[in-house]
Amino acid sequence: MKIEVDKNGFYGKFGGAYIPEMLYPNIEELKEKYLGIIEDEDFKKKFSELLRDYVGRPTPLYFAARLSEKYKAKIYLKREDLCHTGAHKVNNTIGQILLAQKLGKKRIIAETGAGQHGVATATVCALMGMECTVYMGEVDMERQKPNVERMKLLGATVVPATSGSKTLKDATNEAMRQWINNPVDTHYIIGSVVGPHPYPEMVARFQSVISEEIKIQLKEKEGRENPDIVIACVGGGSNAAGAFYHYYNSPDVRLVAAEAAGLGISSGKSAATTVLGKLGILHGSRTLLMQTEDGQVVEPHSISAGLDYPGIGPVHAHLFDVGRGEFVAVEDKDAMKAGVELSKLEGIIPAIESAHAIHALNQIKYGPDDVIVINLSGRGDKDLETYIKWGEY
Ligand SMILES: *Cc1c(COP(=O)(O)O)cnc(C)c1O
């Protein structure tokens, strides 16, 4: 079965655009125009120039000798941690700001939970001299002060969302409301492969540069484009979608997705959507999400802010549903151990999100000749406080 999006934005049973009528004009405009714009030669040239000169791509594919020795396989790390701003998120925000310019938009809005997507958005708005407003839950603003200050330093306006639980979903509601009120001049930058069609596929395409580069780099190093296994962590799923994209339809490549099990699958404090989630509608798409019996979204938990999301993007729900993806749930404590381990074995302090992908090595089977690529989605600088509180290193 071919993994691809259909014209209505579905991957199998998942996806689509379940939006209030007021948002139709915005979504219709994007749906009609996005492919034409991003496949245009001028766009492609600008996008790849910025990825090279501003983001620092291609990011290295690094053979991790000591990690390989320990786990008895040939392990490569795709170094998204070396991207400007410290993670893969900027690949998408660069793509979307160029798209917004082509659409003639003047203002950018975004929502952010932990602030990482807000920072990546504020960064590209500064780069392009565009007005930027980021909506963020009031509680999250308190918890993530350094990122709030980064956004301000970059020239963005950060607006607190004060309704509900004052976290990500409330910020998303606020951003949607603003978008409905300003459809003509405003582009809404979504930060993962979530939201109504065409966002999931559009974001995946911008992130697909990750697997495009892996193919070329692995060919140089191993004489073949396809590894045996690709591993990536999944919050909404954008870094994983990027790392899997050019391998979706290569059945010889195993696709392993690491979700956050938080304090444990049955603890009531986790974000392991494929284990605990059911079919529902979240942020405008039909997907798997964690919900109560009567359909209320459950507050997720993960020690890593980037994986602290109650759903997964529709493409991942589909990969899970048809058995193309192998999903593992990694607990907080195991991710922390893996983060410390990578720091000591390779001199690379990973983002705690990425440490979930490293720990997946302990939760899957493979052989000594297997070539494994782990997508190291981000660096650990932002997580130093969490490492210090954890204390065991
Ligand atoms: C935001 C983030 C993630 C999770 O987002 P995805 O869309 O699932 O990739 C993972 N790693 C890092 C470093 C992040 O900042």
The ligand as an SDF file (V2000), in Angstrom:
LIG
                    3D

 15 15  0  0  0  0  0  0  0  0999 V2000
    9.2490   20.4540   18.8150 C   0  0  0  0  0  0  0  0  0  0  0  0
   10.2880   19.4020   18.8910 C   0  0  0  0  0  0  0  0  0  0  0  0
    9.9840   18.0400   18.6740 C   0  0  0  0  0  0  0  0  0  0  0  0
    8.5920   17.5400   18.4410 C   0  0  0  0  0  0  0  0  0  0  0  0
    7.9630   18.0150   17.3090 O   0  0  0  0  0  0  0  0  0  0  0  0
    7.7070   17.0980   16.0310 P   0  0  0  0  0  0  0  0  0  0  0  0
    6.7660   17.8900   15.2140 O   0  0  0  0  0  0  0  0  0  0  0  0
    7.1300   15.8090   16.5030 O   0  0  0  0  0  0  0  0  0  0  0  0
    9.0150   16.8830   15.3750 O   0  0  0  0  0  0  0  0  0  0  0  0
   11.0120   17.1190   18.7220 C   0  0  0  0  0  0  0  0  0  0  0  0
   12.2870   17.4990   18.9790 N   0  0  0  0  0  0  0  0  0  0  0  0
   12.6170   18.7880   19.1990 C   0  0  0  0  0  0  0  0  0  0  0  0
   14.0260   19.1170   19.4930 C   0  0  0  0  0  0  0  0  0  0  0  0
   11.6310   19.7790   19.1700 C   0  0  0  0  0  0  0  0  0  0  0  0
   11.9680   21.0640   19.3910 O   0  0  0  0  0  0  0  0  0  0  0  0
  1  2  1  0
  2  3  1  0
  2 14  2  0
  3  4  1  0
  3 10  2  0
  4  5  1  0
  5  6  1  0
  6  7  2  0
  6  8  1  0
  6  9  1  0
 10 11  1  0
 11 12  2  0
 12 13  1  0
 12 14  1  0
 14 15  1  0
M  END
$$$$
